[in-house]
Each structure stands twice: as C-alpha cells, then as structure tokens.
Amino acid sequence: MIVVNTPTIEGRPMDTLGMVSGNTVQSKNAFKDIGAGFRNLVGGEVVSYTKMLAEARDIAIGRMIAQAQSMGADAIVNVRFSSASIMDGAAEILAWGTAVKLR
C-alpha cells in the first residue's frame, strides 16, 4: 500500500475510491503520568508520551490501510493526521486520506 501526503502520485493515473480513516485513543498508566508530571516541572521531552503518540499513529495508519484494502485500493493519497486530548493522559490520533486505485 502506497501512503503519501500529496494529492497525487506523480506519473500514476488513478481512480478515486473514497475517503478512508483510522483512529485510536491511547493512554498511559498512572505511574507514567506521575513521571510526565515531574518532567513538566523541569521541562524537556516527555519520552513516554512521545512513544505513546508514535504507537497510536502507527495503529491509526494501520486501521486506515485496512479500510483502504477492503475497498480494493492500491494507495492512499492526501493523508493527514489530527490529534486531540480526550482526558488527562489520553489522546486520540486520527489518520485520514483518499483511497485510490492505480491504473
């Protein structure tokens, strides 16, 4: 599956199949939240949350790809991401794009 954030794939004619998306809500446990709270006091990267969001992004992409595959797509173009805080320590990652069939 080709996944790109451009509206087309250069030199590849395509037929649009429709919008696809994938999302997940991830959270860390209380001990990780306490560690993140301390990091917030002194500044710097909160590594546990960085890892959590990277894992969430991979899950969302995987779900988006699965939806595109079920439609018979060869690629997903114009891919975008969004994130939102759901509650303290939990975030949603949403990935979406346009499923296409390459000719």
C-alpha positions in Angstrom: 0.0 0.0 0.0 1.4 3.4 -1.0 0.6 6.1 1.5 1.5 9.7 0.7 0.6 13.1 1.8 0.5 14.5 -1.7 -2.8 14.7 -3.7 -1.4 12.5 -6.5 1.3 10.0 -7.2 3.4 11.5 -10.0 3.0 9.7 -13.3 0.3 7.3 -12.0 -3.2 7.8 -13.2 -5.7 6.8 -10.5 -9.4 6.4 -9.8 -10.8 7.7 -6.5 -12.5 5.1 -4.3 -13.4 7.4 -1.4 -12.2 8.7 2.0 -10.7 6.3 4.5 -9.7 6.8 8.1 -8.3 5.1 11.1 -8.1 6.2 14.7 -7.2 5.1 18.2 -7.3 6.5 21.7 -4.2 5.7 23.8 -3.4 6.4 27.4 -0.5 5.8 29.8 -0.8 4.3 33.3 -0.8 6.4 36.4 3.0 5.8 37.1 3.9 7.2 33.7 1.6 10.2 34.3 3.4 10.9 37.5 6.8 10.8 35.7 5.4 13.0 33.0 4.2 15.5 35.6 7.7 15.7 37.0 9.1 16.3 33.5 6.6 19.0 33.0 8.1 20.8 36.1 11.7 20.8 34.8 11.0 20.9 31.0 12.1 18.8 28.2 10.7 16.0 26.1 8.2 13.7 27.8 9.5 10.5 26.2 6.7 8.2 27.4 4.2 10.4 25.7 6.3 10.7 22.5 6.4 6.9 22.4 2.6 6.6 23.1 1.8 9.0 20.3 4.1 7.2 17.8 2.4 3.9 18.7 -1.0 5.5 18.3 -0.1 7.0 14.9 1.1 3.5 13.7 -2.2 2.0 14.9 -4.3 4.7 13.2 -2.3 4.3 9.9 -2.8 0.5 10.1 -6.5 0.9 10.5 -6.7 3.4 7.7 -4.8 1.0 5.4 -7.0 -1.9 6.3 -10.1 0.1 5.4 -8.5 1.1 2.0 -7.5 -2.5 1.3 -11.1 -3.6 1.9 -12.1 -1.2 -0.8 -9.6 -2.6 -3.2 -7.2 0.4 -3.1 -3.6 0.4 -4.2 -2.7 3.6 -2.5 -3.9 6.4 -0.1 -3.2 9.9 -1.1 -3.6 13.3 0.6 -3.0 11.7 4.1 -3.5 13.9 7.1 -3.3 13.5 10.8 -5.1 15.0 13.8 -4.7 14.6 17.5 -6.9 15.6 20.4 -6.7 15.3 24.1 -9.6 13.1 25.4 -8.7 13.4 29.1 -5.6 13.7 31.2 -3.1 11.2 29.9 -5.2 10.1 26.9 -5.1 11.2 23.4 -6.8 10.4 20.1 -4.9 10.1 16.9 -6.9 10.2 13.6 -5.4 9.5 10.2 -7.4 10.1 7.0 -6.9 10.3 3.3 -8.3 9.3 -0.1 -8.2 5.7 -1.2 -7.3 5.3 -4.9 -7.0 2.5 -7.4 -3.9 3.0 -9.6 -4.3 2.4 -13.4 
